[in-house]
Amino acid sequence: NFNGGAEWMGASVNHLNGIMYVTSNNIPWETSVVQIDDKTSKIPSYSSNFRRALDDKGFPITKPPWGTISAIDLNTGKIKWQIPFGEYDELSKKGVEITGTENFGGVTGSEGNVLFATGTLDKKFYVFDSNNGALLYSKLLPFIGSAPPTTYSIKGKQYVIVHATGGKTLKTGYPDLVDIGNKIVSFSLN
C-alpha cells in the first residue's frame, strides 16, 4: 500500500551479529483511478484518489498489529522477533493488547543492546532490549518523532536526540491526533 512495510527511514543494522532492526506499517489503503473528461485533448488523462482504510473510530480496518519493529537475522533471512510498535491509549485503557500504530520515525540500535525508536501516533520515545524486543523505557514527547533517533557520546557519556515535528504524512491521515511542531529532545544514558 502507499505507506506500508518499511518506509524512508530505513533500518539499523548490528554488524557484529548480523541483525537488522526495522520499523514498518501494516495499514491498508483504498484507492481508485478516474479518467478526467477533457474534450480539448485526444490524450486521456487520469487522476488517482487514495486514503487510509479506517473505520468510523479512526482505526485501521484490518487486524493489528498496525505498526511493528522487527529484528531480522541477515544471515538466515528469518525474523528473530517482532513486536507491535506504538499504542492507542484509548484501546489500552479498554484492555486491548498493544496494537501498534502507523509510524514514520525509525529505530536506531546501539552497542549496549538497546534500540531507540520513535515516530508512533502516541508521541512516545521508546527504548527496547535489542535481544528480544522487551520494552525498557518510554517517554511522551511534545510532538511525534519524525526521524530515527540519533546517538552520540561526549567524554564517555552517551546521548540520544529525537527530532519531534509531528510529521506531515501522519497529520494528513490523522488530523485529530497529530499536532505539528518543531522540537529537539535530548536524553542521556547513565
Sequence and secondary structure as in RCSB ss.txt:
>XXXX:A:sequence
NFNGGAEWMGASVNHLNGIMYVTSNNIPWETSVVQIDDKTSKIPSYSSNFRRALDDKGFPITKPPWGTISAIDLN
TGKIKWQIPFGEYDELSKKGVEITGTENFGGVTGSEGNVLFATGTLDKKFYVFDSNNGALLYSKLLPFIGSAPPT
TYSIKGKQYVIVHATGGKTLKTGYPDLVDIGNKIVSFSLN
>XXXX:A:secstr
 TT BS TT EEEETTTTEEEEEEE   EEEEEEEE  TT SS EEEEEEEE B TTSSBSS S SEEEEEEETT
TTEEEEEEE    HHHHHTT       EEEEEEE TTSEEEEEEETT EEEEEETTT  EEEEEE SS B S  E
EEEETTEEEEEEEE   HHHHHH TTT     EEEEEE  
